[in-house]
Amino acid sequence: MGGKWFKIGANEYAMFPGVFVHLNLGDGPGNGGSQGSVVNHVGFIVNNVQEQVAKWKAAGIAVLPGGNSRLDQAYVETLDGVRMEILEDKAQSMPIRHEHVHLSLPEAEIPKAQAWYAKTFGGKAGTRNNAPVVDIPGAQIRFAKADMPQARTRGRVLDHIGVDVKDLKAFIAKIEGEGIKLDEPYRESPSGNAISYITDAWGTRIELIKRGPVPVL
């Protein structure tokens, strides 16, 4: 996909502009791919969809076409079921970057989730192509209608999403003051990261991280 692989201690990552993909070895296969869970897919932007699609297909990567035969959209699924939407910005100088996380929720829950993400992460609620979104620094949270509640992310192949914060202790104090409970207490790792987890009301597990030193790649 064009990411850069690296390790910090025992942790393995693929890094793209805008996102780290943290690869954890589990005891067995995850309990399902991203489709069917609250986080239906994640989105990346490339500078030319058809050029990238040709490269990926030549490398043996299965690529699905965009909706309504769109040439500026495609989908890629990993072998274990993580779905990625690929969109196009011809003015983009880099080959690929992360853009959004797409949540699937029952229609009545979408306004509540949009308000929660905007308040919790200091985001800006708005619309894109007439669909609700929340813009936070570095990414967009998008919301789509699901016919029924979707599975929680924990334990699936895409186990959680993550948000970097500058001062994790201060952020924890803020959200606990808003009634949000931590899944795990604050802890610091040997790699220099400080980490905690929360889960939103709809089942998306979220890593909160004050990131330590990152390799210059």
BALUM-775730 format. One record per atom (N, C-alpha, C): atom name; x, y, z. Coordinates in steps of 0.1 Angstrom, whole numbers. Last residue first. Layout:
<recs>
site CA&x X&y Y&z Z
...
</recs>
This chain:
<recs>
site N&x 120&y 85&z 91
site CA&x 121&y 75&z 80
site C&x 124&y 82&z 67
site N&x 128&y 88&z 123
site CA&x 128&y 96&z 111
site C&x 130&y 87&z 99
site N&x 108&y 73&z 149
site CA&x 119&y 73&z 140
site C&x 117&y 82&z 128
site N&x 96&y 92&z 176
site CA&x 92&y 85&z 164
site C&x 105&y 85&z 155
site N&x 92&y 93&z 212
site CA&x 100&y 96&z 200
site C&x 97&y 87&z 188
site N&x 58&y 89&z 222
site CA&x 72&y 91&z 224
site C&x 79&y 94&z 211
site N&x 25&y 103&z 223
site CA&x 35&y 95&z 216
site C&x 49&y 99&z 220
site N&x -1&y 96&z 242
site CA&x 9&y 107&z 241
site C&x 22&y 100&z 236
site N&x -32&y 83&z 232
site CA&x -17&y 81&z 233
site C&x -10&y 95&z 232
site N&x -59&y 63&z 234
site CA&x -54&y 76&z 237
site C&x -39&y 76&z 240
site N&x -78&y 42&z 214
site CA&x -65&y 44&z 221
site C&x -62&y 59&z 222
site N&x -110&y 31&z 215
site CA&x -102&y 42&z 211
site C&x -89&y 43&z 220
site N&x -136&y 11&z 202
site CA&x -125&y 12&z 212
site C&x -115&y 22&z 206
site N&x -169&y 16&z 196
site CA&x -156&y 18&z 190
site C&x -145&y 20&z 202
site N&x -194&y 13&z 207
site CA&x -186&y 2&z 206
site C&x -172&y 3&z 199
site N&x -210&y 34&z 213
site CA&x -215&y 26&z 202
site C&x -205&y 14&z 199
site N&x -199&y 50&z 232
site CA&x -212&y 44&z 235
site C&x -217&y 34&z 225
site N&x -163&y 42&z 230
site CA&x -175&y 51&z 229
site C&x -188&y 43&z 231
site N&x -139&y 34&z 254
site CA&x -148&y 29&z 243
site C&x -160&y 38&z 242
site N&x -104&y 42&z 259
site CA&x -118&y 43&z 262
site C&x -126&y 36&z 251
site N&x -71&y 38&z 273
site CA&x -81&y 34&z 263
site C&x -95&y 38&z 268
site N&x -37&y 52&z 273
site CA&x -49&y 47&z 280
site C&x -60&y 43&z 269
site N&x -2&y 58&z 275
site CA&x -14&y 52&z 268
site C&x -25&y 50&z 278
site N&x 28&y 72&z 264
site CA&x 19&y 71&z 275
site C&x 5&y 68&z 269
site N&x 59&y 59&z 251
site CA&x 45&y 63&z 249
site C&x 38&y 63&z 263
site N&x 84&y 48&z 254
site CA&x 83&y 63&z 256
site C&x 69&y 68&z 254
site N&x 88&y 22&z 253
site CA&x 91&y 29&z 241
site C&x 89&y 44&z 242
site N&x 78&y 12&z 277
site CA&x 93&y 13&z 275
site C&x 96&y 21&z 263
site N&x 49&y 32&z 285
site CA&x 55&y 20&z 280
site C&x 70&y 23&z 278
site N&x 27&y 41&z 312
site CA&x 38&y 45&z 303
site C&x 45&y 32&z 298
site N&x -8&y 45&z 316
site CA&x 4&y 37&z 318
site C&x 14&y 43&z 308
site N&x -40&y 49&z 330
site CA&x -29&y 55&z 324
site C&x -16&y 47&z 327
site N&x -62&y 20&z 330
site CA&x -56&y 32&z 336
site C&x -44&y 37&z 328
site N&x -87&y 12&z 306
site CA&x -75&y 9&z 312
site C&x -69&y 21&z 319
site N&x -111&y 25&z 300
site CA&x -110&y 10&z 299
site C&x -98&y 5&z 307
site N&x -124&y 52&z 318
site CA&x -113&y 46&z 311
site C&x -115&y 31&z 311
site N&x -155&y 69&z 312
site CA&x -147&y 60&z 320
site C&x -136&y 54&z 312
site N&x -167&y 102&z 312
site CA&x -162&y 91&z 304
site C&x -153&y 82&z 313
site N&x -176&y 125&z 325
site CA&x -183&y 112&z 328
site C&x -178&y 100&z 319
site N&x -162&y 147&z 323
site CA&x -174&y 146&z 314
site C&x -181&y 133&z 316
site N&x -140&y 141&z 338
site CA&x -149&y 151&z 343
site C&x -162&y 152&z 335
site N&x -128&y 124&z 321
site CA&x -134&y 118&z 333
site C&x -143&y 128&z 340
site N&x -119&y 143&z 303
site CA&x -129&y 134&z 299
site C&x -136&y 127&z 311
site N&x -99&y 157&z 319
site CA&x -110&y 164&z 312
site C&x -122&y 154&z 309
site N&x -81&y 138&z 327
site CA&x -89&y 145&z 337
site C&x -101&y 152&z 331
site N&x -72&y 130&z 302
site CA&x -79&y 120&z 310
site C&x -87&y 128&z 321
site N&x -58&y 153&z 295
site CA&x -69&y 149&z 287
site C&x -78&y 139&z 295
site N&x -38&y 154&z 314
site CA&x -47&y 165&z 314
site C&x -60&y 161&z 306
site N&x -24&y 130&z 307
site CA&x -30&y 131&z 320
site C&x -40&y 142&z 321
site N&x -16&y 136&z 280
site CA&x -26&y 126&z 283
site C&x -32&y 127&z 297
site N&x -11&y 161&z 261
site CA&x -9&y 159&z 275
site C&x -20&y 149&z 280
site N&x -15&y 157&z 233
site CA&x -3&y 164&z 238
site C&x 0&y 161&z 253
site N&x -26&y 127&z 217
site CA&x -29&y 139&z 225
site C&x -16&y 144&z 231
site N&x -38&y 108&z 190
site CA&x -27&y 113&z 197
site C&x -31&y 126&z 205
site N&x -60&y 81&z 189
site CA&x -59&y 96&z 188
site C&x -47&y 100&z 196
site N&x -70&y 52&z 171
site CA&x -62&y 59&z 180
site C&x -62&y 74&z 178
site N&x -93&y 23&z 170
site CA&x -86&y 35&z 164
site C&x -79&y 42&z 175
site N&x -91&y -13&z 172
site CA&x -94&y 1&z 178
site C&x -88&y 11&z 168
site N&x -90&y -36&z 157
site CA&x -94&y -37&z 171
site C&x -98&y -23&z 177
site N&x -96&y -51&z 131
site CA&x -94&y -37&z 134
site C&x -99&y -35&z 148
site N&x -103&y -78&z 138
site CA&x -90&y -75&z 132
site C&x -86&y -60&z 133
site N&x -118&y -76&z 171
site CA&x -118&y -78&z 157
site C&x -104&y -75&z 151
site N&x -114&y -70&z 197
site CA&x -112&y -84&z 194
site C&x -114&y -86&z 179
site N&x -135&y -42&z 196
site CA&x -125&y -49&z 204
site C&x -125&y -64&z 201
site N&x -157&y -31&z 182
site CA&x -144&y -33&z 175
site C&x -135&y -42&z 183
site N&x -190&y -45&z 182
site CA&x -180&y -37&z 188
site C&x -166&y -40&z 182
site N&x -212&y -46&z 154
site CA&x -204&y -52&z 164
site C&x -194&y -43&z 170
site N&x -240&y -23&z 150
site CA&x -229&y -31&z 145
site C&x -220&y -36&z 157
site N&x -276&y -21&z 149
site CA&x -263&y -19&z 156
site C&x -252&y -28&z 151
site N&x -288&y -18&z 115
site CA&x -289&y -24&z 129
site C&x -276&y -20&z 136
site N&x -284&y -5&z 92
site CA&x -298&y -9&z 95
site C&x -299&y -15&z 109
site N&x -265&y 25&z 94
site CA&x -265&y 11&z 94
site C&x -279&y 6&z 97
site N&x -252&y 54&z 78
site CA&x -264&y 47&z 84
site C&x -262&y 32&z 83
site N&x -221&y 68&z 87
site CA&x -230&y 63&z 77
site C&x -241&y 55&z 84
site N&x -198&y 94&z 93
site CA&x -208&y 86&z 99
site C&x -218&y 81&z 87
site N&x -163&y 101&z 99
site CA&x -175&y 101&z 91
site C&x -185&y 91&z 96
site N&x -138&y 121&z 110
site CA&x -147&y 110&z 114
site C&x -159&y 111&z 106
site N&x -106&y 129&z 97
site CA&x -121&y 132&z 97
site C&x -128&y 119&z 102
site N&x -75&y 142&z 109
site CA&x -84&y 132&z 104
site C&x -98&y 137&z 104
site N&x -59&y 163&z 118
site CA&x -53&y 152&z 112
site C&x -62&y 141&z 107
site N&x -80&y 175&z 143
site CA&x -67&y 177&z 136
site C&x -62&y 164&z 131
site N&x -113&y 165&z 132
site CA&x -104&y 167&z 142
site C&x -90&y 169&z 136
site N&x -145&y 169&z 120
site CA&x -131&y 171&z 117
site C&x -123&y 173&z 129
site N&x -172&y 148&z 116
site CA&x -165&y 156&z 126
site C&x -150&y 157&z 121
site N&x -201&y 146&z 95
site CA&x -187&y 143&z 98
site C&x -183&y 151&z 110
site N&x -230&y 135&z 77
site CA&x -224&y 141&z 88
site C&x -209&y 137&z 91
site N&x -234&y 142&z 42
site CA&x -233&y 132&z 52
site C&x -226&y 139&z 64
site N&x -233&y 159&z 20
site CA&x -245&y 158&z 27
site C&x -246&y 147&z 38
site N&x -205&y 159&z 14
site CA&x -215&y 153&z 5
site C&x -228&y 149&z 12
site N&x -202&y 164&z 48
site CA&x -194&y 162&z 35
site C&x -203&y 154&z 26
site N&x -207&y 187&z 75
site CA&x -212&y 177&z 66
site C&x -202&y 176&z 54
site N&x -198&y 189&z 110
site CA&x -202&y 195&z 97
site C&x -208&y 184&z 88
site N&x -181&y 197&z 140
site CA&x -191&y 190&z 133
site C&x -195&y 197&z 120
site N&x -148&y 197&z 149
site CA&x -158&y 206&z 143
site C&x -168&y 197&z 136
site N&x -135&y 186&z 181
site CA&x -136&y 186&z 167
site C&x -147&y 196&z 162
site N&x -126&y 179&z 207
site CA&x -125&y 193&z 202
site C&x -126&y 194&z 187
site N&x -132&y 154&z 215
site CA&x -119&y 156&z 208
site C&x -117&y 170&z 203
site N&x -157&y 156&z 227
site CA&x -146&y 148&z 233
site C&x -133&y 152&z 228
site N&x -173&y 170&z 208
site CA&x -171&y 175&z 222
site C&x -158&y 169&z 228
site N&x -173&y 154&z 185
site CA&x -169&y 169&z 184
site C&x -165&y 174&z 198
site N&x -182&y 130&z 195
site CA&x -168&y 131&z 190
site C&x -164&y 145&z 189
site N&x -208&y 137&z 203
site CA&x -199&y 132&z 212
site C&x -184&y 133&z 207
site N&x -221&y 146&z 179
site CA&x -219&y 155&z 190
site C&x -208&y 150&z 200
site N&x -220&y 121&z 165
site CA&x -213&y 133&z 160
site C&x -211&y 143&z 171
site N&x -236&y 105&z 182
site CA&x -222&y 102&z 180
site C&x -214&y 114&z 175
site N&x -261&y 118&z 179
site CA&x -254&y 117&z 192
site C&x -239&y 114&z 191
site N&x -266&y 115&z 151
site CA&x -264&y 129&z 157
site C&x -257&y 128&z 171
site N&x -266&y 86&z 150
site CA&x -256&y 94&z 143
site C&x -255&y 108&z 149
site N&x -287&y 72&z 161
site CA&x -276&y 74&z 169
site C&x -265&y 83&z 163
site N&x -307&y 69&z 142
site CA&x -310&y 77&z 153
site C&x -298&y 80&z 162
site N&x -294&y 51&z 124
site CA&x -296&y 65&z 120
site C&x -299&y 74&z 132
site N&x -268&y 30&z 137
site CA&x -282&y 32&z 134
site C&x -285&y 47&z 132
site N&x -235&y 34&z 120
site CA&x -244&y 34&z 132
site C&x -259&y 35&z 128
site N&x -202&y 31&z 111
site CA&x -216&y 28&z 107
site C&x -224&y 26&z 120
site N&x -175&y 54&z 105
site CA&x -183&y 46&z 114
site C&x -197&y 43&z 108
site N&x -145&y 57&z 90
site CA&x -159&y 58&z 87
site C&x -167&y 48&z 96
site N&x -119&y 80&z 91
site CA&x -124&y 68&z 97
site C&x -139&y 68&z 95
site N&x -96&y 95&z 66
site CA&x -108&y 94&z 75
site C&x -110&y 80&z 81
site N&x -69&y 97&z 55
site CA&x -78&y 108&z 55
site C&x -89&y 106&z 66
site N&x -34&y 91&z 49
site CA&x -46&y 88&z 56
site C&x -55&y 100&z 56
site N&x -19&y 91&z 16
site CA&x -20&y 96&z 30
site C&x -34&y 92&z 36
site N&x 3&y 87&z -11
site CA&x -8&y 82&z -3
site C&x -8&y 88&z 11
site N&x 22&y 102&z -26
site CA&x 15&y 91&z -32
site C&x 2&y 87&z -25
site N&x 21&y 138&z -23
site CA&x 25&y 125&z -18
site C&x 17&y 114&z -24
site N&x 8&y 160&z -34
site CA&x 21&y 157&z -39
site C&x 26&y 143&z -35
site N&x -25&y 164&z -48
site CA&x -17&y 159&z -37
site C&x -3&y 155&z -41
site N&x -41&y 171&z -68
site CA&x -32&y 181&z -64
site C&x -23&y 176&z -53
site N&x -58&y 149&z -71
site CA&x -48&y 151&z -81
site C&x -37&y 161&z -77
site N&x -70&y 129&z -49
site CA&x -68&y 143&z -49
site C&x -56&y 145&z -58
site N&x -93&y 102&z -44
site CA&x -83&y 108&z -52
site C&x -82&y 123&z -49
site N&x -95&y 72&z -22
site CA&x -101&y 84&z -29
site C&x -89&y 92&z -36
site N&x -103&y 41&z -10
site CA&x -92&y 49&z -17
site C&x -99&y 60&z -25
site N&x -111&y 25&z 20
site CA&x -116&y 32&z 8
site C&x -104&y 41&z 3
site N&x -104&y -7&z 32
site CA&x -99&y 6&z 30
site C&x -106&y 13&z 18
site N&x -111&y -32&z 56
site CA&x -115&y -25&z 44
site C&x -110&y -11&z 44
site N&x -97&y -61&z 68
site CA&x -97&y -46&z 70
site C&x -100&y -39&z 57
site N&x -95&y -89&z 63
site CA&x -108&y -82&z 63
site C&x -108&y -68&z 67
site N&x -72&y -104&z 60
site CA&x -80&y -107&z 72
site C&x -92&y -97&z 73
site N&x -62&y -94&z 36
site CA&x -66&y -108&z 36
site C&x -74&y -111&z 49
site N&x -77&y -61&z 32
site CA&x -66&y -70&z 36
site C&x -71&y -84&z 36
site N&x -92&y -46&z 4
site CA&x -94&y -53&z 17
site C&x -81&y -62&z 19
site N&x -99&y -15&z -11
site CA&x -89&y -26&z -9
site C&x -92&y -32&z 4
site N&x -117&y 3&z -36
site CA&x -116&y -3&z -22
site C&x -106&y -14&z -22
site N&x -118&y 36&z -51
site CA&x -116&y 21&z -52
site C&x -116&y 16&z -37
site N&x -124&y 65&z -72
site CA&x -126&y 57&z -59
site C&x -123&y 42&z -62
site N&x -124&y 76&z -96
site CA&x -117&y 83&z -86
site C&x -119&y 77&z -72
site N&x -141&y 63&z -112
site CA&x -127&y 61&z -115
site C&x -118&y 67&z -104
site N&x -172&y 47&z -105
site CA&x -163&y 59&z -103
site C&x -148&y 55&z -105
site N&x -192&y 29&z -108
site CA&x -181&y 29&z -118
site C&x -172&y 41&z -117
site N&x -207&y 31&z -84
site CA&x -212&y 37&z -97
site C&x -202&y 38&z -107
site N&x -179&y 29&z -63
site CA&x -193&y 29&z -65
site C&x -197&y 36&z -78
site N&x -148&y 14&z -74
site CA&x -156&y 23&z -67
site C&x -170&y 22&z -70
site N&x -137&y -21&z -73
site CA&x -140&y -9&z -80
site C&x -148&y 1&z -71
site N&x -111&y -36&z -53
site CA&x -125&y -36&z -57
site C&x -129&y -22&z -63
site N&x -82&y -55&z -56
site CA&x -88&y -42&z -55
site C&x -102&y -42&z -60
site N&x -58&y -75&z -42
site CA&x -71&y -75&z -47
site C&x -77&y -61&z -45
site N&x -24&y -75&z -52
site CA&x -34&y -70&z -42
site C&x -48&y -69&z -48
site N&x -3&y -81&z -69
site CA&x -12&y -92&z -64
site C&x -22&y -88&z -53
site N&x 10&y -61&z -80
site CA&x 16&y -67&z -68
site C&x 8&y -78&z -62
site N&x -8&y -52&z -99
site CA&x 4&y -59&z -104
site C&x 12&y -66&z -92
site N&x -26&y -40&z -82
site CA&x -30&y -52&z -89
site C&x -18&y -60&z -94
site N&x -11&y -18&z -75
site CA&x -15&y -28&z -64
site C&x -19&y -41&z -71
site N&x -7&y -4&z -99
site CA&x 4&y -9&z -92
site C&x 0&y -20&z -82
site N&x -34&y 1&z -105
site CA&x -26&y -7&z -115
site C&x -14&y -13&z -107
site N&x -41&y 18&z -84
site CA&x -48&y 5&z -86
site C&x -40&y -4&z -95
site N&x -25&y 40&z -90
site CA&x -22&y 32&z -78
site C&x -29&y 18&z -79
site N&x -37&y 49&z -113
site CA&x -23&y 45&z -113
site C&x -20&y 36&z -101
site N&x -63&y 54&z -104
site CA&x -61&y 44&z -114
site C&x -47&y 39&z -115
site N&x -60&y 75&z -85
site CA&x -65&y 62&z -81
site C&x -62&y 51&z -91
site N&x -36&y 96&z -77
site CA&x -42&y 91&z -89
site C&x -47&y 77&z -86
site N&x -29&y 103&z -51
site CA&x -29&y 114&z -62
site C&x -35&y 109&z -75
site N&x -51&y 92&z -25
site CA&x -39&y 90&z -34
site C&x -40&y 101&z -44
site N&x -62&y 88&z 8
site CA&x -62&y 97&z -4
site C&x -49&y 94&z -12
site N&x -81&y 64&z 27
site CA&x -69&y 70&z 23
site C&x -71&y 78&z 10
site N&x -102&y 54&z 54
site CA&x -100&y 60&z 41
site C&x -87&y 66&z 39
site N&x -116&y 24&z 68
site CA&x -108&y 36&z 69
site C&x -105&y 41&z 55
site N&x -148&y 10&z 78
site CA&x -136&y 11&z 70
site C&x -128&y 24&z 73
site N&x -165&y 6&z 100
site CA&x -167&y -1&z 88
site C&x -154&y -1&z 79
site N&x -166&y 4&z 132
site CA&x -156&y 10&z 122
site C&x -157&y 2&z 109
site N&x -185&y -14&z 141
site CA&x -188&y 0&z 141
site C&x -179&y 8&z 132
site N&x -186&y -42&z 118
site CA&x -183&y -36&z 130
site C&x -186&y -21&z 129
site N&x -192&y -49&z 92
site CA&x -199&y -56&z 103
site C&x -197&y -50&z 116
site N&x -158&y -46&z 82
site CA&x -173&y -46&z 78
site C&x -181&y -55&z 88
site N&x -134&y -55&z 93
site CA&x -140&y -42&z 97
site C&x -155&y -41&z 93
site N&x -137&y -90&z 102
site CA&x -131&y -79&z 96
site C&x -137&y -66&z 100
site N&x -136&y -112&z 131
site CA&x -142&y -106&z 120
site C&x -135&y -94&z 115
site N&x -120&y -116&z 155
site CA&x -134&y -120&z 154
site C&x -142&y -113&z 143
site N&x -87&y -126&z 143
site CA&x -97&y -117&z 149
site C&x -111&y -122&z 147
site N&x -70&y -157&z 148
site CA&x -76&y -147&z 139
site C&x -86&y -138&z 147
site N&x -50&y -157&z 179
site CA&x -57&y -164&z 167
site C&x -63&y -153&z 158
site N&x -36&y -142&z 196
site CA&x -36&y -156&z 198
site C&x -42&y -164&z 187
site N&x -20&y -116&z 176
site CA&x -30&y -121&z 185
site C&x -28&y -136&z 187
site N&x 3&y -91&z 172
site CA&x 1&y -106&z 170
site C&x -8&y -111&z 180
site N&x -4&y -60&z 158
site CA&x -3&y -68&z 170
site C&x -5&y -82&z 167
site N&x 6&y -31&z 143
site CA&x 3&y -45&z 140
site C&x 6&y -54&z 153
site N&x -7&y 0&z 138
site CA&x 1&y -8&z 148
site C&x -4&y -23&z 146
site N&x -2&y 24&z 116
site CA&x -10&y 12&z 117
site C&x -1&y 3&z 126
site N&x -4&y 59&z 120
site CA&x 4&y 47&z 122
site C&x -6&y 35&z 122
site N&x -11&y 87&z 98
site CA&x -16&y 76&z 106
site C&x -4&y 65&z 108
site N&x -1&y 108&z 83
site CA&x -13&y 110&z 90
site C&x -18&y 99&z 99
site N&x 16&y 90&z 59
site CA&x 13&y 103&z 64
site C&x -1&y 104&z 70
site N&x 20&y 57&z 75
site CA&x 16&y 65&z 63
site C&x 15&y 80&z 68
site N&x 37&y 30&z 87
site CA&x 35&y 44&z 88
site C&x 31&y 50&z 75
site N&x 32&y 1&z 104
site CA&x 33&y 6&z 91
site C&x 29&y 21&z 92
site N&x 50&y -15&z 132
site CA&x 41&y -4&z 126
site C&x 43&y -4&z 111
site N&x 55&y -34&z 161
site CA&x 56&y -32&z 147
site C&x 46&y -23&z 141
site N&x 72&y -35&z 192
site CA&x 60&y -31&z 184
site C&x 63&y -29&z 170
site N&x 94&y -41&z 207
site CA&x 87&y -52&z 201
site C&x 75&y -48&z 192
site N&x 110&y -12&z 198
site CA&x 110&y -23&z 207
site C&x 104&y -35&z 200
site N&x 95&y -3&z 170
site CA&x 100&y 4&z 183
site C&x 99&y -6&z 193
site N&x 100&y -7&z 135
site CA&x 98&y -13&z 149
site C&x 102&y -3&z 159
site N&x 84&y -2&z 103
site CA&x 94&y 0&z 113
site C&x 90&y -6&z 126
site N&x 75&y 4&z 69
site CA&x 75&y -5&z 81
site C&x 86&y -1&z 90
site N&x 55&y 27&z 53
site CA&x 69&y 24&z 57
site C&x 68&y 16&z 70
site N&x 31&y 21&z 26
site CA&x 35&y 25&z 40
site C&x 49&y 21&z 42
site N&x 22&y 11&z 2
site CA&x 30&y 23&z 2
site C&x 34&y 28&z 16
site N&x 8&y -12&z 0
site CA&x 0&y 0&z 0
site C&x 8&y 13&z 0
</recs>
